[in-house]
Amino acid sequence: MSGIFGRVFGYVFNELLVNGLANSRTFQQFAVRTDKALREAKQSGKLGDPTQSATLAAKHASDFTRSMWEEVKTEAAELARKQAGKK
């Protein structure tokens, strides 16, 4: 019985939310401004191709991981030298 109640509640909530936003002048202005800003950013080249975003993010993550690993190895070697010098 709770499944039916949940579905009805979800439906009513969704309808109220959608109708409330659709009839909201503020939300409509926000949507228009956002759409305009995204279109202008894409045309000016400030916004890249979303299909390339994952590839670019993976490349940056790989570069970051590689440089971080090199830094860790350098620091570990320096720490080992300091520890060997104390003995």
CNS distance restraints for C-alpha pairs under 8 A (distance, minus, plus):
assign (resid   1 and name CA) (resid   5 and name CA) 6.48 0.50 0.50
assign (resid   2 and name CA) (resid   6 and name CA) 5.93 0.50 0.50
assign (resid   3 and name CA) (resid   7 and name CA) 6.21 0.50 0.50
assign (resid   4 and name CA) (resid   8 and name CA) 6.16 0.50 0.50
assign (resid   5 and name CA) (resid   9 and name CA) 5.98 0.50 0.50
assign (resid   6 and name CA) (resid  10 and name CA) 5.93 0.50 0.50
assign (resid   7 and name CA) (resid  11 and name CA) 6.02 0.50 0.50
assign (resid   8 and name CA) (resid  12 and name CA) 6.12 0.50 0.50
assign (resid   9 and name CA) (resid  13 and name CA) 5.97 0.50 0.50
assign (resid  10 and name CA) (resid  14 and name CA) 5.90 0.50 0.50
assign (resid  11 and name CA) (resid  15 and name CA) 6.10 0.50 0.50
assign (resid  12 and name CA) (resid  16 and name CA) 6.16 0.50 0.50
assign (resid  13 and name CA) (resid  17 and name CA) 6.04 0.50 0.50
assign (resid  14 and name CA) (resid  18 and name CA) 5.97 0.50 0.50
assign (resid  15 and name CA) (resid  19 and name CA) 5.91 0.50 0.50
assign (resid  16 and name CA) (resid  20 and name CA) 5.77 0.50 0.50
assign (resid  17 and name CA) (resid  21 and name CA) 6.09 0.50 0.50
assign (resid  18 and name CA) (resid  22 and name CA) 5.91 0.50 0.50
assign (resid  19 and name CA) (resid  23 and name CA) 6.02 0.50 0.50
assign (resid  20 and name CA) (resid  24 and name CA) 6.07 0.50 0.50
assign (resid  21 and name CA) (resid  27 and name CA) 6.10 0.50 0.50
assign (resid  21 and name CA) (resid  28 and name CA) 7.73 0.50 0.50
assign (resid  22 and name CA) (resid  27 and name CA) 7.46 0.50 0.50
assign (resid  22 and name CA) (resid  28 and name CA) 7.10 0.50 0.50
assign (resid  23 and name CA) (resid  28 and name CA) 7.88 0.50 0.50
assign (resid  24 and name CA) (resid  28 and name CA) 6.27 0.50 0.50
assign (resid  25 and name CA) (resid  29 and name CA) 6.21 0.50 0.50
assign (resid  26 and name CA) (resid  30 and name CA) 6.19 0.50 0.50
assign (resid  27 and name CA) (resid  31 and name CA) 6.10 0.50 0.50
assign (resid  28 and name CA) (resid  32 and name CA) 6.21 0.50 0.50
assign (resid  29 and name CA) (resid  33 and name CA) 6.09 0.50 0.50
assign (resid  30 and name CA) (resid  34 and name CA) 6.00 0.50 0.50
assign (resid  31 and name CA) (resid  35 and name CA) 6.07 0.50 0.50
assign (resid  32 and name CA) (resid  36 and name CA) 6.12 0.50 0.50
assign (resid  33 and name CA) (resid  37 and name CA) 6.05 0.50 0.50
assign (resid  34 and name CA) (resid  38 and name CA) 6.12 0.50 0.50
assign (resid  35 and name CA) (resid  39 and name CA) 6.16 0.50 0.50
assign (resid  36 and name CA) (resid  40 and name CA) 6.16 0.50 0.50
assign (resid  37 and name CA) (resid  41 and name CA) 6.05 0.50 0.50
assign (resid  38 and name CA) (resid  42 and name CA) 6.10 0.50 0.50
assign (resid  38 and name CA) (resid  47 and name CA) 7.71 0.50 0.50
assign (resid  39 and name CA) (resid  43 and name CA) 6.20 0.50 0.50
assign (resid  40 and name CA) (resid  44 and name CA) 6.08 0.50 0.50
assign (resid  41 and name CA) (resid  45 and name CA) 6.14 0.50 0.50
assign (resid  41 and name CA) (resid  46 and name CA) 5.07 0.50 0.50
assign (resid  41 and name CA) (resid  47 and name CA) 5.30 0.50 0.50
assign (resid  42 and name CA) (resid  46 and name CA) 6.02 0.50 0.50
assign (resid  42 and name CA) (resid  47 and name CA) 4.69 0.50 0.50
assign (resid  42 and name CA) (resid  48 and name CA) 6.71 0.50 0.50
assign (resid  43 and name CA) (resid  47 and name CA) 7.91 0.50 0.50
assign (resid  48 and name CA) (resid  52 and name CA) 7.60 0.50 0.50
assign (resid  48 and name CA) (resid  53 and name CA) 7.44 0.50 0.50
assign (resid  49 and name CA) (resid  53 and name CA) 6.75 0.50 0.50
assign (resid  50 and name CA) (resid  54 and name CA) 7.77 0.50 0.50
assign (resid  51 and name CA) (resid  55 and name CA) 7.98 0.50 0.50
assign (resid  52 and name CA) (resid  56 and name CA) 6.12 0.50 0.50
assign (resid  53 and name CA) (resid  57 and name CA) 5.97 0.50 0.50
assign (resid  54 and name CA) (resid  58 and name CA) 6.09 0.50 0.50
assign (resid  55 and name CA) (resid  59 and name CA) 6.26 0.50 0.50
assign (resid  56 and name CA) (resid  60 and name CA) 6.24 0.50 0.50
assign (resid  57 and name CA) (resid  61 and name CA) 6.06 0.50 0.50
assign (resid  58 and name CA) (resid  62 and name CA) 6.05 0.50 0.50
assign (resid  59 and name CA) (resid  63 and name CA) 6.15 0.50 0.50
assign (resid  60 and name CA) (resid  64 and name CA) 6.01 0.50 0.50
assign (resid  61 and name CA) (resid  65 and name CA) 6.01 0.50 0.50
assign (resid  62 and name CA) (resid  66 and name CA) 6.09 0.50 0.50
assign (resid  63 and name CA) (resid  67 and name CA) 6.21 0.50 0.50
assign (resid  64 and name CA) (resid  68 and name CA) 5.96 0.50 0.50
assign (resid  65 and name CA) (resid  69 and name CA) 6.00 0.50 0.50
assign (resid  66 and name CA) (resid  70 and name CA) 6.29 0.50 0.50
assign (resid  67 and name CA) (resid  71 and name CA) 6.21 0.50 0.50
assign (resid  68 and name CA) (resid  72 and name CA) 6.19 0.50 0.50
assign (resid  69 and name CA) (resid  73 and name CA) 6.17 0.50 0.50
assign (resid  70 and name CA) (resid  74 and name CA) 6.16 0.50 0.50
assign (resid  71 and name CA) (resid  75 and name CA) 6.14 0.50 0.50
assign (resid  72 and name CA) (resid  76 and name CA) 5.99 0.50 0.50
assign (resid  73 and name CA) (resid  77 and name CA) 6.11 0.50 0.50
assign (resid  74 and name CA) (resid  78 and name CA) 6.23 0.50 0.50
assign (resid  75 and name CA) (resid  79 and name CA) 6.05 0.50 0.50
assign (resid  76 and name CA) (resid  80 and name CA) 6.05 0.50 0.50
assign (resid  77 and name CA) (resid  81 and name CA) 6.22 0.50 0.50
assign (resid  78 and name CA) (resid  82 and name CA) 6.29 0.50 0.50
assign (resid  79 and name CA) (resid  83 and name CA) 6.15 0.50 0.50
assign (resid  80 and name CA) (resid  84 and name CA) 6.04 0.50 0.50
assign (resid  81 and name CA) (resid  85 and name CA) 6.11 0.50 0.50
assign (resid  82 and name CA) (resid  86 and name CA) 6.42 0.50 0.50
assign (resid  83 and name CA) (resid  87 and name CA) 6.75 0.50 0.50
